[in-house]
Amino acid sequence: MNLWVHPEPLADLAGAKDFYRERAGVKLAASFIDEFERLAKVGDICKQPMRRFPYTVIYKPLADEIRVLAVAHQSRKPRFWRGRK
């Protein structure tokens, strides 16, 4: 199964990764990306909160790919990703 990530979540990921790298170091930033990659492989649900971070990965499972629509902070801008397909 292919993984397609909308361009805007790539920016969401980069911003969060940079935040964790600046505040806590490279190891925590790498853990954040690892957690995203773990969730991106799950295809049977549309929203999945990260375990260690206040983010939710929002995606749409399709027949041949998973489309990641957002990496959303749980305390900011709810439903900002609604127009993404």
C-alpha positions in Angstrom: 0.0 0.0 0.0 1.3 3.5 -0.9 1.4 6.4 1.5 0.4 9.8 0.1 0.9 12.9 2.3 -0.8 16.1 1.4 1.7 19.0 1.1 0.2 20.9 4.1 0.7 18.0 6.6 4.4 17.9 5.5 4.6 21.5 6.7 2.8 20.5 9.9 5.3 17.7 10.5 8.3 19.9 9.8 7.1 22.6 12.2 6.4 20.1 15.0 9.7 18.3 14.4 11.6 21.6 14.5 9.8 22.6 17.7 10.8 19.4 19.5 14.3 19.6 18.1 14.8 23.1 19.4 13.2 22.5 22.8 14.3 19.0 23.6 16.9 17.9 21.1 17.3 15.7 18.1 16.2 12.5 19.9 12.7 13.7 20.7 12.3 15.2 17.2 13.2 11.8 15.7 10.8 10.1 18.1 8.0 12.4 16.9 8.7 11.4 13.2 8.9 7.7 14.2 5.5 8.0 15.9 4.0 9.6 12.8 5.4 6.8 10.6 4.0 4.2 12.9 0.5 5.7 12.7 0.7 6.3 9.0 0.9 2.5 8.4 -2.5 1.9 10.1 -5.2 2.0 7.5 -8.4 1.0 9.2 -9.3 4.3 10.9 -9.4 8.0 10.0 -8.1 9.7 13.1 -5.4 8.4 15.4 -3.8 10.4 18.3 -0.1 10.0 18.8 0.9 8.3 22.1 3.6 10.7 23.4 2.7 13.9 21.6 -0.3 16.2 21.5 -1.0 15.6 17.8 -3.5 13.5 15.8 -2.8 12.0 12.4 -5.9 12.4 10.2 -6.0 10.2 7.1 -8.2 8.6 4.5 -7.7 4.9 3.6 -8.3 4.2 0.0 -8.0 0.9 -1.9 -4.4 1.3 -2.9 -3.1 4.1 -0.7 -3.4 6.0 2.6 -3.8 9.7 2.2 -2.5 11.7 5.1 -4.6 14.9 5.3 -3.3 16.5 8.5 -1.0 16.2 11.4 -3.1 18.3 13.8 -2.1 19.7 17.2 -4.9 18.7 19.6 -5.2 22.2 21.1 -5.1 24.3 18.0 -7.5 25.1 15.1 -9.9 22.1 15.2 -11.0 20.9 11.8 -8.7 23.2 9.9 -8.0 20.3 7.6 -11.6 19.7 6.4 -11.1 21.0 2.9 -8.1 18.7 2.1 -8.7 15.7 -0.2 
